[in-house]
């Protein structure tokens, strides 16, 4: 009489194990779905890009507090040696493939601008990543390198970058000749940058004007 009970007990354990396994699978699927809400670098990961918060922190946030990703404060994307984007207001980063919408190149940044093969859909101003942002671009220097060290040249180039900002609808913040660090802020996104093939005659005119201003002061 003891044998059937033993068999029934084994069957019960197997059923319990199966139920536990199903629950584990469901939980794993839920975690994977939640992690899918985290923004991802995609193809940018191999190009020296990183985010702040970092990838692991974003995935943890997606699982534990996914609503936080709809209004994430202090979100930053950086490309080592080129520059960074730091949003000045909370942004909705849920499910964003950053590799499809962001480009940080030498002297130029673009968000939601058509690239090779596809054109990302730009959300309305104030939505997604189309929000106020501080842009930092490094290595932005004049091509007239032989004159780069002169104070007049640096002042002229700074003035030109401020003018570019005005023309682009951006706010000039600063320019640091050491490292060619150009900082400005935008209210929304398109393509922003400095023409890297600036005319040498314009360089000379700007430098002469800056030198005259310095002497006059």
SULCOR-V707325 format. One line per field, one symbol per residue. ss: DSSP state (@ for helix, = for strand, . for the rest). A space follows every 10 residues. Layout:
ss->???
This chain:
ss->.@@@@@@@@@ @@@@@@@@@@ @@@@@@@@@@ @@@@@....= .@@@@@@.== ==..@@@@@@ @@@@.@@@@@ @=...====. ..=====... =.....=@@@ @====..=== =......... .......... ..=====... ....@@@... @@@@@@@@@@ @@@@@@@@.. ======.... ======.... ===......@ @@@@@@@@@@ @@@@@@.
